[in-house]
Structure formats: structure tokens, C-alpha cells
Amino acid sequence: MRKILTLFAGTLVTGTLLAGGLVTNTNQSASWVRLPSRNASTEIDAAYYNPAGLMKLENGFHFSLSNQTIFQTREIENSYAGPTGNFGLNDHLYKGTVTAPFFPSVYAVYKMDKLAFSLGFLPIGGGGGATYEKGLPSFEMGISDLVPSLAARGVTGYSLDVYFKGSSTFLGYQGAASYKINDMISVAAGARLVTAKNTYSGHLQDIQLIMGGIGTSAFGYFNTVVTNLTSVLGIPASLAPALPTYGGLTLAQAEAGTILTNAQRMGMEQGLIQVLGLSQAAVDAMTLNQVSGAVTANATTIGTNRAVAAATATLVKDKTADVAQSGSGITPFFNINISPNENLNIAIKFEMATKLELTNATKQDLLIGYTATGDSITQFPDGEVIRNDMPAMLSIGIDYRLSPKLKVALGGNYFFDKTADYGHKVDADLNPATPVVHIANSDIIGNNGMSIQGGLEYNISDKLLVSGGYVFANKGVNSKYQSDLTYGLSTHTIGAGGAYAFNDKIKINLGCAYTKYMDDTKTIDHILSGTATNIQADETYRKSTVVFGVGIDMRF
């Protein structure tokens, strides 16, 4: 039953919403939505993409405000069908939605002849909330195992009420200084404060076992089992006073002699039949001494079964989660902009890794299992500190003006995922001694993540331009990273839109982008609850994202 709720929700909603890195958002302006290749930008969104490029702006104060509205769908398809193919999940397709109505980016720049100062506010990671109305396969697999394990008792199915919602916001507050060395070269340096907050809420409740077409509370069922086993274990003690004199009597004879009541006799008979698997005829022939001896001989097994039933009853009780995680870290960054001539602009930026330690503030937690010594294991222990780093990033951009009206923009990003600590945990059903284990990034990431992008911008007139572009991103993760709770997929993104300048001081940017994630399938191992049987199932992961962007750039 350890898989009943083995959540690792830390990255369920903290991954990128578009075509950035594994945990880093690079869609940081409405201009990016219409032209998703901004690494060599010399407009005001260069405050994020290319701070050294701000030295290309006119002198004075510049301000930009953008918002993106993002919609993402997630699908996980799981083929788990139980040990014989006849039992398994009620539903094999699970859908989640992520909505981020507000994804703002704000930049302010003061530019002088040789020096510029910039400030920025941006959602550098996360930025949305994921909702799973039916939970996820890993929530249900352990519960579905109750059906085959109790089939002999007449259980034919299960039902449950499960809901999970997570939200994540990694906000960046940055400042930078830019310096013009000469007409060809400018440099910049700055730092970003990242404040991270994840929230998780949800429930797993009303777990029912279907018996004879009728739902029976799973908690009530196992509680009854515990009561019955406890009663059977008590038989030797209850018979002990009568054994010296009446030990040779059968249960029926003991009732006739008023040594036992009818209720006591019936309870003992049912316990022997249900717990020890004896037939009614065998029980009828047993003496009190034999009854006591049979229970005593099986006391260890009965006690173990009682402990398992008690643990299972606890695990199938109604559960509610109410958790917040928060922390902060610093990201230093450095940048150079090179303009060999008036038509060519080249930018290189390096962001150092951000160490993030998030602390649990837990109001309600989820019991997910027990240690070998019987201690409870919860998903979000209050006060526990987890790592959720953001990796170092290298970005390169090239803008080249083919003509006064047409510009081509190219670029790439490289994310140093292998050296970041994402605090990734995996379910360790294959290792009963440790229900959840922490694994190193080198075990879950085959290659560092990267993206390449390109686009075109065409000036229809002095006031109106149109643009469009494409981004391919490869997250670099391997199959050990992928799970229904957190998965990274390669992406193809296209974006298009335009900008309109009312005058030389006010410009509006509009755009729409679509990201298609490449499906990935892995074979998962599931240990059938209560056994050492490993059952494999295929699990397929899908995503798609649509974003609308609008922004205004101003100069004073």
C-alpha cells in the first residue's frame, strides 16, 4: 500500500510552462510571444535577455509591462491491469489542467551615455496551478490492488474520491548595471533574488470496496478484520479458566453445559473458520484444548495479519493535504553584447545556479506508509527542508538585419541540469526498507537541457511590424526522472504576432504561441501490495500549451 499516495509534488507545478528549461521560464515578455528568439534583444526586455544590449536604447527612462495568459493540459495514460489482467485501474487516462491567467513581466531602465541601470520583476519558474480532478495513477494503483487480494472475499471492484491541486510561484526580483566600453562592446552584471512558494491541497477519501454490487467502506472493512483477529487472539485467554476441567468438551458441549454462551461459541467458530480456514465440520469436532492450541500455534501469523490489517485500515482512511513550501535564493548573472557592425548584434549571458531550500509549513499531512519499526511516514513533514534548485544557464543570441525592413533572430540556451539539485524523489517499492528515496540528478538526467530558437521580424511600416518564430527544447531527462507526478518532455513551440508604435515613445506588443510536447512512454514497475510480485505497466505522458501575450513599452 506504499503507493497509495507517494507524492512528489515539488516539481508537479514548478516546471516551465513553455519552451524553457526543466525548471526555468524563458518566456519573459510579450515580445517573446510574438518572436520567441530574444537572446540578442536590444529593446527594453533586454533587461532579462541581454542587459548589456540596453546600451542600444535611447538615453532616458524606459518602462515595460507585459502579461501572458497561459493554458496547459496534461495527460497521463496508464495501462495497469492488475496481476491477471482482470483487475486494475478504474480509469486509464488522467487529465490535469494548468491555468496561469497572470504571468507578468515588468522592466524599468534608466539609460545614460555610458551607463544604464535596470530593474526587473518576472516569474522565473512555475507561475501556474495544476488541478487533477481524478488524481493520478500512482494515487490509485495501491488501492486497486485491494481487489485481487480480496477477490476470495467477494470484492469485485473499488471506488474513491480523489482530488489534487498544486500551485507554484518562483518570482524573480533583479537588478543590473550595464556599461558601454565602446561602440562595439557593452557588458553587464547583476543579480536576481528568487522567492519560491509551492502550495498543495487535496484529498483522498471515501474509498469503497465493491462487494455484491454494493460499496462498502474500505476503512470499515479492515477495521472489522482487525476486530475479528483481535477476538481470535483472545480465545486462549478466555478459555484458560475452563480448560483444566472442561478441556475435553467440544464447543457445542461447552455451550450446553453453560460454560460458554451462544454468542461466545458462535464468535469462536466464525473466527476459526474465517481466520484459520477450518471447515465447519472440523470446528465441530474440536475440543476446547484443541481450539486453544490451534490459536496459540498460529498466534504469530494472526498477530502479523492483524498488524497488516490495522496499517491498511489507517492507509485507506480519509486523507487531506494542506501544505505550503517556501524559500529563496540568489542568481548572479553576467553578460556581454558585441556589435561588429550596425546590422549584426551578438549577445552572450551566463546565469549562475540558484540554490533553493524550501521549508514545509504543513497544516494537514498525508500518511503514505510505515517504516520497518512501525513508525508512520508522511509526505510533507512539517519543518522539513527540501532542495529545489534552479540550474546555471548559458544563452547566446544573434540578431542580423537582412534589410532595413527584415531582421532574423537566432539563439540558444544551455541549462546545466546535472549540477543542480532538484530534490527529486522516487517511489521505492522495489526497496521495502525505504519507501521513498532521494536520487542524484546524474541518475535522472541523461544530458543537460538545451533549446534552439529562430525567428523573423518584418517592418510593414514605421509604426507596424509583424514577427514569428520557432523554438525546439530538449529537457535531457531519462526514464528514471519520468513519472505521472513530474515529467520533462521535448517541445516544439511556434509564436507569432506583431507590434504597433503609436509614436516614438509608446509601443504595444501582441502575440500568441503554441507549444507541442513530444509524447514519452516508459515501463513502470509496481509491486503488488502485500506480495513480492512485480507487475509492469506502460505509462505515456503528454502536454500542450497555449499562451496569449500583451504588453506595452514606454520611453520618457
Secondary structure, DSSP 8 states (H G I E B T S, - for coil): -GGGG---GGGTTTS-SSSS-SS-----SHHHHHSS--TT--STTHHHH-GGGGGGS-SEEEEEEEEEEEEEEEEEEE---TTTSSS--S-SEEEEEEEEEEEEEEEEEEE-SSEEEEEEEEEEEEEEEEEETT--HHHHHHHHTHHHHTGGGTEEEEEEEEEEEEEEEEEEEEEEEEEE-SSSEEEEEEEEEEEEEEEEEEEEEEEEEEETTEEEEHHHHHHHHHHHHHHHHTHHHHHTTTHHHHTTSBHHHHHHTTSS-HHHHHHHHHHHHHHH---HHHHHH-BHHHHHHHHHHTHHHHHHHHHHHHHHHHHTS-EEEEEEEEEEEEEEEEEEEEEEETTEEEEEEEE--B--EEEEEEEE--EEEE-TTS-EEESS-TT-EEE--B--EEEEEEEEESSSSEEEEEEEEEE-GGGS----EEE-TT-TT-SEEE--HHHHBSS-EEEEEEEEEEESSSSEEEEEEEEEEE--B-TTT--SS-----EEEEEEEEEEESSSSEEEEEEEEEEEE--EEEEEEEE-TTS--EEEEEEEEEEEEEEEEEEEEEE-
